[in-house]
């Protein structure tokens, strides 16, 4: 039995760190959410959020440490 997917939010930013897009995505866990965010191919800095919890910061297709 699989659990219901979690709804995550992806925010993409411009060079001045202004939000240029915000999208919803459903994923089974944080790793799945990050993989789906990378697959969006936004080509911009973005963040993946689960509610008020920052899951990851992405730069193009690479996650920042």
Buried (B, 14 or more C-beta within 10 A) or exposed (E): EEEEEBEBBBBBBEEEEEEBEEBEBEBEBBEBBBEBBBEBEBEBBBBBBBEEEEBBBBEEEEBEE
